[in-house]
Amino acid sequence: MNKRVLKLSAAAIVGVFALSACGNNGSGDPTNGATSAGGDTPAAVDPTNLETKISILAPSYSDSSQADWQKIIDKFNETYPKVEVDLQIEGWEGFTEKISARIQAGDYPDILNDNAFAGSADADLLYPIDEVMSAETIATIEPSLLANGVGADGTQWAAPDIASARMLIYNTDLFEKAGIAAPPKSWAEMEDAAKKLVALGDGVVGYGMPLGNEEAQVESSLWLWGAGGTWVDGEKLVANTPEAVEAFTQMKKFHADGLTQPRLEDNRQDVANVMQAGKLGMIVGHSQIVADSEAKGVKVALAPVPDKDGGDGVATGVTDFIIAFNNDDADRKAATGAFLDLMYSDEMYEGWYKGTKLLPVTTSQIEKAKADATTDNEKGFLEALSIVKFLPVGNSSWDALQTALQGSAYKVGTEDPAALLEQIEAQVAAQG
């Protein structure tokens, strides 16, 4: 039994991956000058003679996602004509399940674009990404964002491919009507502003609090950080802390006082729709929410997310990642590295990241985007990339905590905060 099988048996994702333990399809087909299957380091190969097949599994960010990836594939095949690239684009809804299905079948994608990596790294399914991509390509990524792809063991398992910063977005017209002179900095100011917004009537919601299964982990983390807390306790992640109880208590109060949308299990897009209809005063969101709101004629502005005492506020950074599965095939590894080096080149990356409607991660494209920005809101999100805080995605327990938050955080509207956090902590502990 190999190392991979042993690690799978202990990983939190064992239920998903165990059936795949003996099903690795990376049998290898060494040809054309590359090292043989199972080699750790791809040999220098003649691009025109490298003959293999690699697969990409990626989510759909927009209607152009398929075409955006295909442009890179077409360019890649100009240099690597004998490398077949299989592309699978899936919607975010159920994306995790589709990844699991492929892994269960032993069909590991060579390249996966996802928002998590720790579980796969802990199960020993991945190459360190800096073993696949060139050092020159790795160096193009903004260091503060690149660090988000480092696992708890210090290994650079993943490379961020797109980023977003979450800030407080507020409707300036509603603020003016409600007599709110400036965006809130503290929880007390935020509560006061929300009350004034709700008092406008006509269905106006003070604050959008999405605690559905899409981003409950982000919303919960913002309130936790605002209370001065963190999920991280050494090498462990802990949900039930005094700061978390304080944060959840404040969240419950907002809902109980009628300052949020009625359904806390709403996802971010649900409350973003309310913002775009001009009926929401405040939401924590990313650049696309601003763009969509402005496109609907809603005037919005940005501010740091308020914290408990009115300090500097907080902003959340979110990156998605590129990870490379170890299929024990040197040719596939070589082709994967060459493909990713091309993908992150300015020539290819600019069009690809813009298709996601999110923010770039390479320093050259961040600077170009700043120079090209035409509004204060565009500049605000880009400048926030250097100061944002990240979810602890490099800790292998994060997947379990994230799942628990996504499934339970909305219950804060009806349950005791401390008891709810105890339940969440128990769910994480049950995952090992």
Backbone torsions as a table, in degrees:
resi	resn	phi	psi	omega
1	MET	NA	130.2	-173.3
2	ASN	-86.1	173.1	-177.3
3	LYS	-57.0	-38.3	-177.0
4	ARG	-63.4	-42.8	-179.2
5	VAL	-62.3	-42.5	-178.9
6	LEU	-62.5	-44.0	-177.9
7	LYS	-67.5	-37.2	-179.5
8	LEU	-61.3	-35.6	-176.4
9	SER	-65.6	-22.0	-177.1
10	ALA	-103.4	-10.2	-174.1
11	ALA	-77.4	155.1	178.0
12	ALA	-60.7	-25.6	-177.2
13	ILE	-94.1	19.7	-174.4
14	VAL	-57.4	-37.0	-177.8
15	GLY	-60.5	-31.2	-179.9
16	VAL	-83.0	-43.0	-167.7
17	PHE	-93.5	-17.7	-170.2
18	ALA	-57.2	-39.1	-177.1
19	LEU	-66.8	-18.8	-177.0
20	SER	-89.9	-3.5	-168.6
21	ALA	-56.7	-36.9	-178.2
22	CYS	-103.9	10.1	-172.9
23	GLY	-106.7	15.7	-178.8
24	ASN	-57.4	124.4	-178.4
25	ASN	-91.6	9.7	-178.2
26	GLY	-80.8	62.0	-176.6
27	SER	-71.1	-20.6	176.1
28	GLY	83.3	142.1	178.0
29	ASP	-146.7	71.4	-172.7
30	PRO	-63.9	124.9	179.9
31	THR	-145.9	162.3	163.7
32	ASN	58.0	37.9	169.6
33	GLY	93.4	-8.7	176.5
34	ALA	-78.9	165.8	177.2
35	THR	-69.8	165.5	-176.2
36	SER	-73.8	166.3	-179.5
37	ALA	-56.6	140.7	178.5
38	GLY	92.7	-10.9	178.1
39	GLY	-65.9	144.2	-177.5
40	ASP	-82.9	-28.1	-174.8
41	THR	-122.4	120.9	-179.7
42	PRO	-67.1	136.7	177.1
43	ALA	-79.7	163.1	175.4
44	ALA	-62.9	132.9	-176.6
45	VAL	-127.6	155.0	173.4
46	ASP	-80.8	113.6	-175.8
47	PRO	-53.3	-35.1	-175.8
48	THR	-73.9	-17.0	-178.0
49	ASN	-108.0	-8.6	178.9
50	LEU	-67.9	119.5	-176.0
51	GLU	-124.5	109.7	179.8
52	THR	-163.5	-173.7	178.5
53	LYS	-135.9	132.3	175.3
54	ILE	-124.0	158.4	-179.3
55	SER	-127.1	147.8	179.5
56	ILE	-123.9	132.1	172.8
57	LEU	-119.7	121.8	-173.5
58	ALA	-143.8	152.3	177.0
59	PRO	-83.4	162.1	176.4
60	SER	-90.9	114.7	176.4
61	TYR	-87.2	-28.9	-177.0
62	SER	-161.1	179.4	180.0
63	ASP	-64.8	-18.7	-176.6
64	SER	-94.1	1.1	-172.5
65	SER	-56.9	-46.7	-179.4
66	GLN	-58.9	-47.2	-177.8
67	ALA	-67.3	-35.5	-178.9
68	ASP	-65.7	-42.4	175.9
69	TRP	-67.0	-39.1	-176.0
70	GLN	-63.7	-33.0	177.3
71	LYS	-60.6	-39.9	179.0
72	ILE	-68.9	-41.4	179.3
73	ILE	-60.9	-44.5	-179.1
74	ASP	-62.7	-42.4	178.6
75	LYS	-65.5	-41.2	179.3
76	PHE	-60.0	-42.1	-177.2
77	ASN	-71.5	-14.0	173.0
78	GLU	-66.3	-32.2	179.7
79	THR	-97.6	-33.1	-178.4
80	TYR	-118.6	74.0	-173.2
81	PRO	-69.1	-18.6	-176.5
82	LYS	-103.2	10.1	175.5
83	VAL	-99.5	114.8	177.3
84	GLU	-85.0	128.1	-178.6
85	VAL	-113.4	114.8	178.6
86	ASP	-95.4	122.2	-176.4
87	LEU	-111.6	126.8	175.7
88	GLN	-121.9	114.4	178.2
89	ILE	-106.5	129.6	-179.3
90	GLU	-131.3	153.2	175.1
91	GLY	-69.2	158.5	-179.3
92	TRP	-64.7	-31.4	179.4
93	GLU	-64.9	116.1	-179.8
94	GLY	78.6	13.3	-176.6
95	PHE	-63.6	-41.1	179.6
96	THR	-59.9	-40.2	180.0
97	GLU	-65.7	-35.6	179.5
98	LYS	-69.4	-36.8	174.7
99	ILE	-61.4	-46.2	-178.6
100	SER	-60.0	-39.4	-178.7
101	ALA	-63.1	-41.8	179.4
102	ARG	-66.8	-39.5	-179.5
103	ILE	-69.5	-38.7	176.6
104	GLN	-58.8	-35.1	-179.2
105	ALA	-82.7	1.9	-177.8
106	GLY	72.2	18.1	-176.6
107	ASP	-104.9	70.4	-177.0
108	TYR	-69.7	126.0	173.7
109	PRO	-66.4	145.2	176.1
110	ASP	-70.6	-36.7	179.9
111	ILE	-125.9	125.7	176.1
112	LEU	-122.3	129.6	173.9
113	ASN	-103.0	111.2	-172.9
114	ASP	-147.3	177.8	178.8
115	ASN	-106.6	12.6	179.9
116	ALA	-149.7	155.0	179.3
117	PHE	-148.4	-17.3	-169.4
118	ALA	-62.0	-40.7	-178.8
119	GLY	-62.4	-44.1	179.5
120	SER	-68.7	-36.6	177.3
121	ALA	-65.6	-43.3	-178.9
122	ASP	-65.4	-29.6	178.6
123	ALA	-84.4	5.8	176.0
124	ASP	63.0	37.3	-178.9
125	LEU	-98.2	-8.5	-169.1
126	LEU	-114.6	156.1	160.9
127	TYR	-82.7	143.1	163.4
128	PRO	-56.0	133.0	-172.0
129	ILE	-66.3	-27.1	178.2
130	ASP	-79.2	1.9	171.6
131	GLU	-94.0	-13.6	-177.5
132	VAL	-106.2	-49.9	179.1
133	MET	-83.2	153.1	-179.7
134	SER	-71.8	156.1	177.7
135	ALA	-60.8	-35.0	180.0
136	GLU	-64.3	-39.2	179.5
137	THR	-70.6	-44.1	178.3
138	ILE	-56.5	-38.5	-177.0
139	ALA	-68.9	-13.7	179.6
140	THR	-79.1	-13.3	-174.4
141	ILE	-87.8	134.3	178.6
142	GLU	-51.5	122.9	-173.1
143	PRO	-55.5	-39.6	-178.5
144	SER	-65.3	-28.0	177.6
145	LEU	-84.4	-38.9	179.0
146	LEU	-58.2	-36.5	-178.5
147	ALA	-61.3	-22.9	179.9
148	ASN	-70.4	-12.9	178.9
149	GLY	-96.8	9.8	179.0
150	VAL	-90.6	131.9	179.2
151	GLY	-79.2	173.4	-180.0
152	ALA	-63.4	-19.6	178.5
153	ASP	-88.7	4.3	178.0
154	GLY	85.9	2.8	-178.5
155	THR	-88.3	138.3	176.3
156	GLN	-80.3	85.4	-175.8
157	TRP	-80.7	-27.3	-171.3
158	ALA	-136.7	154.8	174.9
159	ALA	-116.2	121.1	174.5
160	PRO	-57.1	142.9	177.2
161	ASP	-118.3	-29.3	172.2
162	ILE	-143.4	161.5	-177.3
163	ALA	-138.6	161.0	169.1
164	SER	-148.7	148.4	175.3
165	ALA	-111.9	135.5	179.7
166	ARG	-103.9	122.7	179.2
167	MET	-130.1	169.9	175.5
168	LEU	-74.5	121.4	176.1
169	ILE	-106.7	126.6	-179.2
170	TYR	-129.4	147.2	-178.9
171	ASN	-80.4	110.4	-173.9
172	THR	-69.5	-32.3	178.4
173	ASP	-67.0	-43.8	178.9
174	LEU	-65.4	-39.3	177.7
175	PHE	-59.6	-42.6	-179.0
176	GLU	-65.2	-44.1	179.7
177	LYS	-62.7	-35.0	-177.9
178	ALA	-84.0	-3.9	179.4
179	GLY	74.7	29.6	178.3
180	ILE	-96.3	116.2	-170.7
181	ALA	-80.3	-28.1	-174.7
182	ALA	-149.3	154.9	178.3
183	PRO	-64.3	146.6	-177.6
184	PRO	-69.2	150.3	176.9
185	LYS	-112.9	-28.4	-178.7
186	SER	-114.3	166.8	176.5
187	TRP	-61.9	-37.5	-179.5
188	ALA	-64.4	-43.4	177.8
189	GLU	-65.6	-36.4	179.3
190	MET	-66.4	-41.4	178.1
191	GLU	-64.5	-42.7	179.1
192	ASP	-63.4	-42.7	179.1
193	ALA	-63.7	-42.2	-179.1
194	ALA	-63.0	-39.1	178.8
195	LYS	-63.4	-41.9	179.1
196	LYS	-65.7	-36.4	179.4
197	LEU	-68.3	-45.0	179.3
198	VAL	-62.6	-34.7	-179.3
199	ALA	-65.5	-15.2	176.4
200	LEU	-66.4	-21.6	180.0
201	GLY	72.6	-160.7	179.6
202	ASP	58.3	31.4	176.1
203	GLY	77.6	12.5	-179.8
204	VAL	-70.6	131.7	177.7
205	VAL	-101.9	137.8	-177.7
206	GLY	-71.7	-53.1	-175.5
207	TYR	-140.2	132.1	176.5
208	GLY	-87.9	120.4	-176.7
209	MET	-120.4	87.3	-177.2
210	PRO	-81.2	113.6	179.5
211	LEU	-120.2	27.3	175.7
212	GLY	-77.9	-174.1	-172.2
213	ASN	-78.1	3.8	177.5
214	GLU	-87.5	-48.6	-172.1
215	GLU	-141.0	26.4	177.1
216	ALA	-58.0	-32.4	-179.2
217	GLN	-66.4	-34.5	179.4
218	VAL	-72.7	-48.9	-179.0
219	GLU	-60.6	-44.6	-179.9
220	SER	-62.4	-41.0	-177.9
221	SER	-65.1	-38.0	179.7
222	LEU	-61.1	-43.7	179.3
223	TRP	-67.8	-38.3	178.1
224	LEU	-62.1	-48.5	179.5
225	TRP	-62.5	-37.0	178.6
226	GLY	-62.6	-26.7	176.8
227	ALA	-86.8	2.5	-179.8
228	GLY	85.0	13.9	-177.5
229	GLY	-102.4	-178.3	177.9
230	THR	-155.3	154.2	175.4
231	TRP	-78.4	-19.2	-169.5
232	VAL	-87.8	128.7	174.3
233	ASP	-132.5	90.5	-174.6
234	GLY	65.3	-124.8	178.6
235	GLU	-89.7	-2.5	-177.6
236	LYS	-102.4	161.8	168.5
237	LEU	-112.8	130.6	-175.8
238	VAL	-124.5	127.8	-178.6
239	ALA	-91.1	-40.3	-171.4
240	ASN	-93.1	84.1	178.4
241	THR	-119.9	161.1	177.2
242	PRO	-57.1	-38.2	179.9
243	GLU	-67.1	-38.1	178.6
244	ALA	-66.6	-39.8	177.6
245	VAL	-62.1	-42.2	178.9
246	GLU	-63.6	-41.7	179.7
247	ALA	-64.8	-47.4	-178.5
248	PHE	-66.8	-32.1	177.2
249	THR	-64.4	-41.1	177.7
250	GLN	-67.0	-39.4	177.6
251	MET	-61.8	-43.5	179.4
252	LYS	-62.1	-40.0	-179.4
253	LYS	-63.6	-43.1	178.0
254	PHE	-57.3	-44.4	-178.3
255	HIS	-70.6	-43.9	-178.0
256	ALA	-62.8	-31.4	-179.5
257	ASP	-85.6	5.1	176.8
258	GLY	74.2	26.8	-176.9
259	LEU	-95.4	-9.0	-179.6
260	THR	-112.5	176.2	171.5
261	GLN	-65.5	155.0	-174.9
262	PRO	-61.9	-41.4	-174.1
263	ARG	-96.6	106.2	178.6
264	LEU	-70.3	-19.5	178.6
265	GLU	-78.8	5.2	173.8
266	ASP	-62.2	149.4	172.2
267	ASN	-88.7	171.4	-175.9
268	ARG	-61.0	-36.9	-179.4
269	GLN	-64.8	-33.0	179.1
270	ASP	-60.7	-46.6	-179.3
271	VAL	-77.3	-27.8	175.0
272	ALA	-63.1	-35.0	177.2
273	ASN	-62.0	-35.8	177.6
274	VAL	-67.5	-39.4	176.4
275	MET	-61.6	-44.4	-178.5
276	GLN	-67.6	-21.2	176.6
277	ALA	-85.7	-0.1	178.7
278	GLY	77.2	19.2	-175.3
279	LYS	-113.4	7.5	-178.5
280	LEU	-123.1	131.2	-177.6
281	GLY	-80.6	-42.2	-174.9
282	MET	-143.2	146.5	174.9
283	ILE	-155.7	147.7	170.0
284	VAL	-91.3	123.7	-174.2
285	GLY	-156.9	179.6	-177.7
286	HIS	-106.2	-176.0	-171.5
287	SER	-63.6	-31.6	-177.8
288	GLN	-67.0	-33.5	177.9
289	ILE	-64.8	-39.1	175.9
290	VAL	-62.7	-48.2	-177.6
291	ALA	-61.6	-44.3	-179.1
292	ASP	-66.4	-37.8	179.3
293	SER	-66.5	-46.0	-179.9
294	GLU	-63.2	-35.1	178.6
295	ALA	-64.6	-25.5	178.4
296	LYS	-91.8	6.3	178.2
297	GLY	84.4	12.9	179.3
298	VAL	-91.9	124.9	-179.0
299	LYS	-85.7	123.6	-178.4
300	VAL	-132.4	159.8	175.7
301	ALA	-140.1	169.1	-174.8
302	LEU	-114.3	152.8	173.1
303	ALA	-156.3	159.1	172.2
304	PRO	-59.9	151.9	177.9
305	VAL	-71.2	127.7	-177.8
306	PRO	-58.3	147.7	172.6
307	ASP	-114.2	-179.5	-170.9
308	LYS	-58.2	-45.8	-170.7
309	ASP	-106.4	5.3	179.0
310	GLY	79.4	40.3	177.5
311	GLY	-84.8	-138.7	-178.1
312	ASP	-76.4	-10.2	-177.1
313	GLY	80.3	178.2	-179.3
314	VAL	-132.8	158.8	173.2
315	ALA	-140.9	142.5	-178.4
316	THR	-104.0	136.2	172.8
317	GLY	-105.3	139.1	175.8
318	VAL	-130.9	131.0	172.9
319	THR	-123.6	147.3	163.5
320	ASP	-95.7	169.2	-169.8
321	PHE	-132.9	156.5	163.5
322	ILE	-105.2	126.5	173.6
323	ILE	-126.8	154.0	-176.9
324	ALA	-120.7	118.4	179.2
325	PHE	-77.7	143.9	178.8
326	ASN	-86.5	102.2	178.5
327	ASN	-97.1	13.7	178.0
328	ASP	52.5	44.5	-178.7
329	ASP	-143.1	111.4	-174.0
330	ALA	-65.0	-34.6	179.3
331	ASP	-65.1	-44.4	179.4
332	ARG	-64.2	-38.6	178.5
333	LYS	-63.5	-43.4	179.1
334	ALA	-63.0	-43.6	-179.8
335	ALA	-66.6	-38.0	178.6
336	THR	-62.2	-46.6	179.5
337	GLY	-61.2	-44.0	-179.8
338	ALA	-64.0	-39.1	179.8
339	PHE	-64.6	-44.6	-177.7
340	LEU	-69.0	-36.2	175.6
341	ASP	-60.2	-39.8	177.5
342	LEU	-67.9	-42.5	-176.5
343	MET	-58.3	-41.2	-175.8
344	TYR	-83.9	-0.7	176.7
345	SER	-68.6	149.4	-179.6
346	ASP	-53.5	-40.0	-176.6
347	GLU	-57.9	-41.8	-177.1
348	MET	-93.8	-38.2	-169.2
349	TYR	-69.1	-37.4	-176.8
350	GLU	-58.0	-47.3	180.0
351	GLY	-68.1	-36.8	-177.3
352	TRP	-67.2	-49.1	-176.4
353	TYR	-67.2	-36.1	179.6
354	LYS	-63.7	-29.7	177.2
355	GLY	-66.3	-24.9	179.5
356	THR	-78.8	-15.0	-176.4
357	LYS	68.1	17.2	-179.6
358	LEU	-115.2	-164.8	-172.7
359	LEU	-100.7	151.9	-178.7
360	PRO	-77.3	164.6	178.3
361	VAL	-117.0	-14.3	179.4
362	THR	-84.4	143.6	-175.4
363	THR	-61.2	-37.8	-178.4
364	SER	-65.4	-39.9	-178.7
365	GLN	-77.6	-29.7	174.3
366	ILE	-63.1	-47.0	-180.0
367	GLU	-64.3	-39.1	178.7
368	LYS	-65.4	-40.1	179.9
369	ALA	-65.9	-37.7	176.8
370	LYS	-62.2	-44.0	-178.9
371	ALA	-65.3	-33.0	-177.0
372	ASP	-86.3	-12.2	-175.0
373	ALA	-61.6	136.9	-177.4
374	THR	-110.1	-7.0	-179.0
375	THR	-132.2	159.8	176.7
376	ASP	-63.7	-33.8	179.8
377	ASN	-65.2	-42.6	177.7
378	GLU	-60.6	-46.8	-179.5
379	LYS	-64.5	-37.4	-177.6
380	GLY	-60.0	-44.4	179.2
381	PHE	-66.6	-40.8	-179.2
382	LEU	-66.4	-41.1	-179.8
383	GLU	-69.6	-26.8	179.4
384	ALA	-70.2	-18.1	-176.4
385	LEU	-59.6	-26.3	-177.7
386	SER	-86.4	-5.7	-175.9
387	ILE	-124.9	-1.2	-173.2
388	VAL	-70.5	156.8	172.0
389	LYS	-102.5	148.3	-176.0
390	PHE	-114.3	151.5	170.1
391	LEU	-66.0	151.5	-175.7
392	PRO	-78.4	59.9	-174.0
393	VAL	-69.2	-17.3	-179.9
394	GLY	-79.6	-9.4	178.3
395	ASN	-90.0	130.2	-175.2
396	SER	-65.7	-16.3	176.9
397	SER	-81.6	-10.1	-176.8
398	TRP	-62.9	-39.0	-179.3
399	ASP	-56.6	-41.5	-179.6
400	ALA	-69.2	-42.1	179.4
401	LEU	-66.9	-42.0	178.6
402	GLN	-60.2	-45.3	-180.0
403	THR	-62.2	-40.6	179.7
404	ALA	-65.0	-42.0	178.2
405	LEU	-65.9	-42.2	-179.0
406	GLN	-63.4	-31.9	-177.1
407	GLY	-90.6	-17.1	-170.4
408	SER	-130.7	-20.3	-171.9
409	ALA	-57.8	-33.5	-177.8
410	TYR	-62.9	-20.0	-179.0
411	LYS	-69.1	-5.6	178.3
412	VAL	-60.5	-21.6	178.8
413	GLY	-68.4	-22.0	-175.4
414	THR	-125.7	-14.6	-175.0
415	GLU	-114.9	162.4	177.5
416	ASP	-66.8	128.8	-175.6
417	PRO	-55.7	-45.2	-178.2
418	ALA	-65.2	-41.7	178.9
419	ALA	-65.6	-38.6	179.5
420	LEU	-64.9	-44.4	179.6
421	LEU	-65.3	-32.7	175.3
422	GLU	-64.4	-39.8	176.3
423	GLN	-63.0	-43.9	-179.8
424	ILE	-62.3	-42.2	179.0
425	GLU	-63.4	-38.3	178.8
426	ALA	-65.7	-37.8	178.1
427	GLN	-62.9	-40.6	178.8
428	VAL	-66.1	-43.8	-179.2
429	ALA	-62.8	-34.4	-179.1
430	ALA	-66.6	-20.8	178.8
431	GLN	-85.1	-0.4	177.3
432	GLY	88.4	NA	NA
